[in-house]
């Protein structure tokens, strides 16, 4: 199977990237989203959907514990515009509103259950795959901003960049999640598995679309920081909480930056 055009750059970053290079990749995310949207003649829409994903999806899950069918359609639009297009929207819209609510609520609850990371991932994704048009990759799009340490988005660039085959199976995804979580620990600071995958996607697509590193390079903060690796709602029960802003990347602690 031929690798996606951006996967070689993502692979190089994953295998040999320095702390500075990872920060540089992530700093290009917003501009890369714009470039991808422009190339697909949906720049305003993709920017809007991406902002919603990073700023409103997780609060919706925290407040209501579920998503509506309309909100799932936003996630699907984001996924098929930011990544490889697949004709899945009609299948998604064929689901009932009740099934959309029940399935997303079950997925969120499984993330909060006791058990290993693999058990939580498996349970949450299987709950979402009850919906028509939703496979493991789309399920991770629904959950990646809500539990960023545990569930990174399953992009082609992240898969191939991590040295895995481009297979959209639960087993392949669990392996990807482990690899990106390990890389996040190596990078330190507030890096999460989701931010690692986001940086890999950005590195690949920014080269394709000619996006350069901001000068002076600035690394924006995450839209939803989940330093404990759990949904913010689970942390709040223990008195913790996340922090949010409008940027969609990561701050690296000084100690980590020196390493």
Secondary structure as UniProt FT lines:
FT   TURN            5..6
FT   HELIX           7..16
FT   HELIX           19..27
FT   HELIX           29..39
FT   TURN            40..41
FT   HELIX           43..55
FT   HELIX           57..64
FT   HELIX           69..82
FT   HELIX           89..93
FT   HELIX           97..111
FT   HELIX           117..128
FT   TURN            129..130
FT   TURN            132..133
FT   HELIX           136..143
FT   TURN            144..146
FT   TURN            148..150
FT   HELIX           156..161
FT   TURN            162..163
FT   HELIX           170..187
FT   TURN            189..190
FT   HELIX           193..208
FT   TURN            209..210
FT   TURN            227..228
FT   HELIX           232..236
FT   TURN            237..239
FT   HELIX           254..258
//
